[in-house]
Amino acid sequence: MNDEWFITPRGQILIKPLNTRRDVSYRLAGGFVLSTGVYREMRRLDGSVNTDLSAQKSAHIVGGLTWDFLWGKHRPSK
C-alpha cells in the first residue's frame, strides 16, 4: 500500500571436512526477511486504515550438523 520495494537475500554454506568422518557435514544459513503488514495490523482503533506502514524487518542465522548413517549396514571404507 505504501509502494515500498524490498529484496530478501538468503544464503547457505555446506561444509564437509576432508580430514574427518565423511558422513558428517556442517551447515550455516542466514538472511534478511522483510514482510508487509497484514490487514489487522493496518486497522486503527477507530476503524480507519493506516496505509503509511513500513515493512517488518528481521535477520536470521541458523547453524546445524548433519550426520548421515546407514541403519544395520556397514558403509564401505574409501
C-alpha positions as CSV (number, residue, x, y, z in Angstrom):
1,M,0.0,0.0,0.0
2,N,2.9,2.3,0.5
3,D,4.7,1.3,-2.7
4,E,7.8,0.1,-0.7
5,W,10.2,-2.3,-2.6
6,F,12.5,-4.7,-0.8
7,I,14.8,-7.6,-1.5
8,T,15.2,-10.5,0.9
9,P,18.7,-12.1,0.3
10,R,19.3,-15.5,1.8
11,G,22.2,-17.9,1.6
12,Q,23.6,-21.2,2.9
13,I,27.0,-22.8,3.2
14,L,27.6,-26.5,3.5
15,I,31.0,-27.7,4.7
16,K,32.1,-31.4,4.5
17,P,35.6,-31.5,6.0
18,L,38.0,-33.9,4.2
19,N,40.2,-34.8,7.2
20,T,37.3,-36.0,9.5
21,R,34.5,-38.5,9.1
22,R,32.9,-38.4,5.7
23,D,29.4,-38.8,6.9
24,V,29.4,-35.5,8.9
25,S,28.6,-32.1,7.4
26,Y,28.1,-28.7,8.8
27,R,25.6,-26.0,7.6
28,L,25.4,-22.3,8.2
29,A,22.5,-20.3,6.7
30,G,21.3,-16.8,7.1
31,G,19.4,-13.9,5.5
32,F,17.2,-11.0,5.8
33,V,13.4,-11.1,5.9
34,L,11.1,-8.2,5.1
35,S,7.4,-8.6,5.0
36,T,4.4,-6.3,4.7
37,G,1.9,-6.0,7.4
38,V,-1.4,-7.9,7.4
39,Y,-4.8,-6.3,7.3
40,R,-5.4,-6.4,11.0
41,E,-2.2,-4.6,11.7
42,M,-3.2,-1.8,9.3
43,R,-6.5,-1.1,11.1
44,R,-6.6,1.7,13.7
45,L,-8.8,1.7,16.8
46,D,-11.3,4.0,15.1
47,G,-11.6,1.6,12.2
48,S,-9.7,3.6,9.6
49,V,-6.9,2.0,7.6
50,N,-3.3,3.2,8.1
51,T,-1.6,3.0,4.7
52,D,1.7,4.5,5.9
53,L,3.2,1.4,7.5
54,S,6.7,0.2,6.8
55,A,7.7,-3.4,6.2
56,Q,8.6,-5.5,9.2
57,K,12.3,-6.3,9.1
58,S,14.3,-9.2,10.7
59,A,17.5,-11.1,10.2
60,H,18.2,-14.8,11.0
61,I,21.2,-17.1,11.3
62,V,20.9,-20.9,11.6
63,G,23.6,-23.4,12.1
64,G,23.4,-27.2,12.0
65,L,25.1,-30.5,11.9
66,T,24.1,-33.4,9.6
67,W,25.2,-37.0,10.4
68,D,24.4,-39.5,7.7
69,F,24.4,-43.1,8.6
70,L,23.0,-46.5,7.4
71,W,21.0,-48.4,9.9
72,G,22.2,-52.0,10.3
73,K,24.7,-51.9,7.4
74,H,28.3,-51.1,7.3
75,R,29.4,-48.4,4.9
76,P,32.4,-49.5,2.7
77,S,35.6,-47.6,3.5
78,K,37.0,-45.4,0.8
